[in-house]
């Protein structure tokens, strides 16, 4: 095996909306296939499993930068001035593309398409760096073999 091909967090660059996410400390993704068993009369065993769903989730942890929020970055819809405006902002919220790039080779390692921020939270500790955790849903996740 050729040395120097191990992908590490120090080489990973997270990009959302085509822009590098500064101070990202962690990210993870998941693809899930749902398989339903076909159970028929007169057979104790499952006849077969059929696919019924495909889901993608993605999460990232970031260091909180003053003046840079999920709303100012366009990841989360603003409240607006009324419940009607808030709903409109949610319904019109665009989709993101999340990309993980190997900064050494400039090669795209993972692409998540039609991404939407589903939740975000933060934690403040007396003597710690303030972080925020973002959880996303996506329509599809492609690794480097599919890009």
Backbone as CSV, one residue per row, in Angstrom:
resi,resn,N_x,N_y,N_z,CA_x,CA_y,CA_z,C_x,C_y,C_z
1,UNK,0.850,-1.185,0.000,0.000,0.000,0.000,0.887,1.237,0.000
2,UNK,0.549,2.152,-0.861,1.277,3.413,-0.962,1.040,4.265,0.285
3,UNK,2.106,4.805,0.835,1.996,5.650,2.033,1.400,7.010,1.668
4,UNK,0.749,7.642,2.648,0.208,8.982,2.459,-1.215,9.017,1.923
5,UNK,-1.860,7.852,1.805,-3.219,7.816,1.276,-4.284,7.744,2.369
6,UNK,-3.878,7.707,3.611,-4.836,7.635,4.716,-5.516,8.996,4.873
7,UNK,-6.829,8.986,4.812,-7.608,10.214,4.963,-7.811,10.470,6.452
8,UNK,-7.472,11.672,6.908,-7.587,12.023,8.319,-8.399,13.303,8.484
9,UNK,-8.819,13.550,9.706,-9.554,14.770,9.998,-8.749,16.022,9.713
10,UNK,-7.433,15.949,9.887,-6.582,17.115,9.616,-6.572,17.466,8.132
11,UNK,-6.869,16.486,7.281,-6.916,16.723,5.830,-8.319,17.061,5.345
12,UNK,-9.325,16.845,6.177,-10.723,17.002,5.760,-11.137,18.466,5.758
13,UNK,-11.823,18.852,4.702,-12.375,20.200,4.598,-13.869,20.049,4.324
14,UNK,-14.702,20.665,5.155,-16.151,20.628,4.996,-16.595,21.892,4.281
15,UNK,-17.407,21.702,3.230,-17.934,22.840,2.480,-19.456,22.743,2.438
16,UNK,-20.124,23.858,2.680,-21.579,23.974,2.555,-21.854,25.143,1.621
17,UNK,-22.743,24.921,0.677,-23.071,25.954,-0.303,-21.828,26.436,-1.051
18,UNK,-20.876,25.539,-1.263,-19.679,25.881,-2.014,-18.638,26.674,-1.248
19,UNK,-18.852,26.882,0.055,-17.937,27.666,0.872,-17.400,26.815,2.009
20,UNK,-16.095,26.917,2.257,-15.481,26.178,3.354,-16.094,26.615,4.682
21,UNK,-16.449,25.641,5.494,-16.978,25.920,6.828,-15.781,26.094,7.754
22,UNK,-15.619,27.295,8.276,-14.506,27.568,9.165,-14.744,26.974,10.538
23,UNK,-13.715,26.453,11.119,-13.752,25.936,12.474,-14.728,24.774,12.650
24,UNK,-14.869,23.951,11.630,-15.623,22.703,11.797,-14.746,21.754,12.606
25,UNK,-15.309,21.099,13.596,-14.527,20.216,14.463,-14.883,18.746,14.297
26,UNK,-15.991,18.486,13.625,-16.456,17.114,13.524,-17.561,17.069,12.478
27,UNK,-17.641,15.992,11.738,-18.806,15.760,10.894,-18.973,14.260,10.699
28,UNK,-20.205,13.851,10.471,-20.482,12.434,10.235,-21.738,12.310,9.386
29,UNK,-21.817,11.225,8.655,-22.961,10.996,7.785,-23.418,9.553,7.861
30,UNK,-24.643,9.338,7.417,-25.211,7.997,7.459,-26.167,7.796,6.296
31,UNK,-26.053,6.640,5.655,-27.022,6.195,4.655,-27.743,5.003,5.248
32,UNK,-29.036,4.937,5.033,-29.824,3.829,5.586,-30.784,3.305,4.530
33,UNK,-30.753,2.008,4.342,-31.751,1.336,3.513,-32.719,0.632,4.438
34,UNK,-34.002,0.775,4.173,-35.017,0.069,4.932,-35.472,-1.136,4.116
35,UNK,-35.392,-2.296,4.719,-35.808,-3.540,4.064,-36.974,-4.138,4.840
36,UNK,-38.053,-4.413,4.162,-39.224,-5.011,4.799,-39.303,-6.492,4.443
37,UNK,-39.574,-7.317,5.447,-39.699,-8.744,5.160,-41.051,-9.064,4.510
38,UNK,-41.026,-9.940,3.531,-42.255,-10.448,2.933,-42.532,-11.791,3.601
39,UNK,-43.568,-11.787,4.406,-43.946,-12.979,5.166,-45.254,-13.503,4.598
40,UNK,-45.236,-14.744,4.200,-46.389,-15.329,3.521,-46.929,-16.515,4.307
41,UNK,-48.163,-16.848,4.016,-48.771,-18.025,4.638,-48.017,-19.284,4.229
42,UNK,-48.036,-20.254,5.089,-47.467,-21.566,4.823,-45.947,-21.536,4.635
43,UNK,-45.299,-20.546,5.273,-43.838,-20.497,5.240,-43.367,-19.858,6.532
44,UNK,-42.602,-20.593,7.346,-42.119,-20.081,8.625,-41.023,-19.037,8.440
45,UNK,-40.332,-19.099,7.285,-39.248,-18.175,7.009,-39.745,-16.973,6.196
46,UNK,-38.965,-15.944,6.232,-39.239,-14.775,5.396,-39.007,-15.179,3.950
47,UNK,-39.945,-14.842,3.087,-39.825,-15.188,1.664,-38.710,-14.380,0.989
48,UNK,-38.712,-13.082,1.244,-37.659,-12.204,0.730,-37.737,-10.880,1.460
49,UNK,-36.714,-10.055,1.276,-36.707,-8.704,1.805,-36.752,-7.739,0.632
50,UNK,-37.622,-6.724,0.738,-37.761,-5.753,-0.337,-37.415,-4.357,0.197
51,UNK,-36.746,-3.548,-0.632,-36.393,-2.201,-0.179,-37.624,-1.297,-0.165
52,UNK,-37.777,-0.553,0.933,-38.923,0.358,1.046,-38.512,1.788,1.398
53,UNK,-37.227,2.018,1.601,-36.826,3.377,1.936,-35.328,3.566,1.874
54,UNK,-34.931,4.811,1.637,-33.529,5.220,1.646,-33.472,6.560,2.349
55,UNK,-32.656,6.661,3.373,-32.555,7.901,4.139,-31.093,8.285,4.310
56,UNK,-30.845,9.591,4.330,-29.503,10.113,4.544,-29.573,11.154,5.655
57,UNK,-28.656,11.049,6.603,-28.516,12.072,7.639,-27.054,12.504,7.683
58,UNK,-26.844,13.693,8.182,-25.512,14.263,8.240,-25.459,15.190,9.444
59,UNK,-24.348,15.209,10.140,-24.218,16.129,11.267,-22.825,16.749,11.251
60,UNK,-22.733,17.930,11.826,-21.465,18.639,11.915,-21.422,19.421,13.217
61,UNK,-20.253,19.487,13.790,-20.018,20.308,14.976,-19.091,21.446,14.582
62,UNK,-19.446,22.645,15.021,-18.689,23.840,14.649,-18.366,24.649,15.886
63,UNK,-17.275,25.390,15.821,-16.972,26.388,16.837,-17.833,27.601,16.519
64,UNK,-18.472,28.170,17.532,-19.367,29.308,17.331,-18.549,30.571,17.119
65,UNK,-18.758,31.222,15.980,-18.084,32.468,15.642,-19.083,33.615,15.845
66,UNK,-18.702,34.639,16.582,-19.578,35.778,16.848,-19.940,36.456,15.524
67,UNK,-21.235,36.707,15.324,-21.719,37.369,14.121,-21.975,36.425,12.956
68,UNK,-21.683,35.147,13.150,-21.891,34.162,12.087,-22.836,33.080,12.617
69,UNK,-24.098,33.174,12.230,-25.093,32.245,12.737,-25.624,31.377,11.595
70,UNK,-26.354,30.335,11.945,-26.944,29.488,10.903,-27.953,30.271,10.074
71,UNK,-28.509,31.316,10.649,-29.451,32.163,9.899,-28.711,33.113,8.963
72,UNK,-27.629,33.752,9.438,-26.884,34.656,8.558,-26.192,33.899,7.439
73,UNK,-25.847,32.647,7.674,-25.208,31.824,6.651,-26.215,31.245,5.655
74,UNK,-27.516,31.367,5.969,-28.552,30.869,5.075,-28.847,29.393,5.222
75,UNK,-28.420,28.793,6.341,-28.689,27.372,6.571,-30.055,27.150,7.224
76,UNK,-30.555,28.150,7.925,-31.790,28.034,8.718,-32.691,29.224,8.395
77,UNK,-33.984,29.008,8.216,-34.880,30.122,7.882,-35.072,31.075,9.067
78,UNK,-35.195,32.360,8.762,-35.412,33.344,9.822,-36.854,33.271,10.330
79,UNK,-37.071,33.775,11.535,-38.394,33.771,12.167,-39.382,34.656,11.419
80,UNK,-38.900,35.802,10.936,-39.818,36.757,10.343,-40.545,37.530,11.427
81,UNK,-41.570,38.261,11.023,-42.294,39.106,11.985,-43.640,38.531,12.388
82,UNK,-44.008,37.396,11.806,-45.296,36.782,12.137,-45.203,35.272,11.913
83,UNK,-46.134,34.517,12.470,-46.145,33.068,12.213,-46.278,32.753,10.720
84,UNK,-47.037,33.564,10.010,-47.223,33.341,8.570,-45.896,33.536,7.820
85,UNK,-45.162,34.579,8.180,-43.873,34.840,7.534,-42.852,33.748,7.890
86,UNK,-42.916,33.289,9.136,-42.023,32.208,9.568,-42.287,30.944,8.742
87,UNK,-43.539,30.584,8.593,-43.892,29.410,7.786,-43.439,29.588,6.345
88,UNK,-43.672,30.766,5.799,-43.247,31.040,4.418,-41.735,30.868,4.277
89,UNK,-40.978,31.382,5.251,-39.519,31.247,5.214,-39.083,29.786,5.283
90,UNK,-39.782,28.995,6.062,-39.472,27.561,6.147,-39.766,26.881,4.816
91,UNK,-40.936,27.170,4.255,-41.340,26.512,3.009,-40.458,26.913,1.829
92,UNK,-39.932,28.127,1.857,-39.105,28.611,0.752,-37.605,28.402,0.991
93,UNK,-37.276,27.768,2.110,-35.870,27.521,2.426,-35.239,26.664,1.333
94,UNK,-34.156,27.107,0.811,-33.468,26.368,-0.251,-32.736,25.145,0.282
95,UNK,-32.159,24.426,-0.649,-31.399,23.235,-0.301,-29.915,23.539,-0.376
96,UNK,-29.140,22.796,0.383,-27.693,22.941,0.413,-27.051,21.741,-0.259
97,UNK,-25.804,21.886,-0.589,-24.956,20.761,-0.975,-23.811,20.754,0.027
98,UNK,-23.558,19.606,0.642,-22.440,19.453,1.571,-21.373,18.606,0.885
99,UNK,-20.139,19.055,0.965,-19.031,18.354,0.318,-17.879,18.231,1.312
100,UNK,-17.284,17.053,1.348,-16.080,16.831,2.140,-14.942,16.607,1.150
101,UNK,-13.907,17.422,1.283,-12.785,17.404,0.346,-11.508,17.042,1.095
102,UNK,-10.655,16.259,0.454,-9.319,15.980,0.964,-8.443,17.167,0.575
103,UNK,-8.030,17.967,1.549,-7.271,19.187,1.249,-5.886,18.875,0.680
104,UNK,-5.372,17.677,0.912,-4.063,17.314,0.370,-4.140,17.048,-1.131
105,UNK,-5.138,16.267,-1.547,-5.247,15.871,-2.953,-6.257,16.715,-3.728
106,UNK,-7.049,17.531,-3.009,-8.139,18.330,-3.597,-9.243,17.437,-4.160
107,UNK,-9.265,16.198,-3.744,-10.241,15.228,-4.220,-11.500,15.266,-3.346
108,UNK,-12.669,15.237,-3.981,-13.923,15.177,-3.231,-14.103,13.768,-2.697
109,UNK,-14.303,13.666,-1.401,-14.453,12.373,-0.726,-15.925,11.993,-0.601
110,UNK,-16.775,12.992,-0.334,-18.195,12.737,-0.111,-18.997,13.952,-0.554
111,UNK,-20.128,13.706,-1.196,-21.057,14.773,-1.557,-22.444,14.385,-1.082
112,UNK,-23.089,15.282,-0.364,-24.471,15.090,0.070,-25.319,16.102,-0.678
113,UNK,-26.391,15.611,-1.300,-27.222,16.459,-2.158,-28.582,16.720,-1.532
114,UNK,-29.161,17.858,-1.898,-30.472,18.293,-1.418,-30.536,18.233,0.114
115,UNK,-29.579,18.900,0.719,-29.400,18.912,2.168,-30.248,20.024,2.786
116,UNK,-30.870,19.710,3.915,-31.617,20.715,4.682,-31.254,20.567,6.152
117,UNK,-31.036,21.713,6.799,-30.731,21.707,8.224,-32.006,21.379,8.990
118,UNK,-31.954,20.307,9.773,-33.132,19.851,10.516,-33.122,20.327,11.964
119,UNK,-31.934,20.482,12.548,-31.862,20.989,13.922,-30.469,21.560,14.172
120,UNK,-30.415,22.463,15.127,-29.127,22.994,15.572,-29.227,23.306,17.049
121,UNK,-28.120,23.122,17.752,-28.100,23.426,19.181,-26.716,23.927,19.555
122,UNK,-26.601,24.484,20.726,-25.331,25.011,21.193,-25.150,24.670,22.653
123,UNK,-23.912,24.785,23.111,-23.600,24.575,24.525,-22.543,25.602,24.928
124,UNK,-22.771,26.236,26.076,-21.825,27.216,26.597,-21.331,26.706,27.943
125,UNK,-20.013,26.577,28.058,-19.397,26.153,29.310,-18.575,27.301,29.868
126,UNK,-18.450,27.358,31.181,-17.748,28.467,31.833,-16.329,28.658,31.309
127,UNK,-15.617,27.589,31.055,-14.230,27.701,30.624,-13.971,26.935,29.333
128,UNK,-14.976,26.912,28.479,-14.824,26.163,27.245,-15.089,27.006,26.016
129,UNK,-14.764,26.433,24.894,-15.066,27.046,23.610,-16.523,26.736,23.291
130,UNK,-17.280,27.730,22.868,-18.686,27.522,22.553,-18.785,26.835,21.197
131,UNK,-19.528,25.750,21.185,-19.722,25.003,19.960,-21.192,24.924,19.607
132,UNK,-21.436,24.494,18.395,-22.815,24.243,17.979,-22.835,22.970,17.150
133,UNK,-23.893,22.218,17.313,-24.070,20.965,16.594,-25.221,21.121,15.613
134,UNK,-24.977,20.749,14.371,-25.973,20.853,13.313,-26.330,19.453,12.838
135,UNK,-27.622,19.201,12.650,-28.091,17.925,12.113,-28.873,18.204,10.835
136,UNK,-28.551,17.472,9.795,-29.142,17.677,8.478,-29.832,16.413,7.991
137,UNK,-30.770,16.593,7.081,-31.307,15.493,6.283,-30.870,15.759,4.850
138,UNK,-30.775,14.711,4.053,-30.363,14.863,2.659,-31.091,13.819,1.822
139,UNK,-31.099,14.035,0.529,-31.751,13.095,-0.382,-30.795,11.995,-0.812
140,UNK,-29.518,12.355,-1.003,-28.572,11.328,-1.450,-27.173,11.663,-0.978
141,UNK,-26.370,10.602,-0.800,-24.980,10.740,-0.408,-24.132,9.927,-1.383
142,UNK,-23.156,10.591,-1.996,-22.285,9.927,-2.960,-20.853,9.948,-2.432
143,UNK,-20.190,8.800,-2.495,-18.783,8.793,-2.110,-17.914,9.020,-3.356
144,UNK,-16.628,9.018,-3.171,-15.716,9.383,-4.253,-15.810,8.461,-5.470
145,UNK,-16.315,7.245,-5.304,-16.468,6.338,-6.446,-17.629,6.717,-7.347
146,UNK,-18.521,7.584,-6.857,-19.733,7.943,-7.613,-19.701,9.379,-8.134
147,UNK,-18.665,10.092,-7.834,-18.607,11.510,-8.186,-17.871,11.692,-9.501
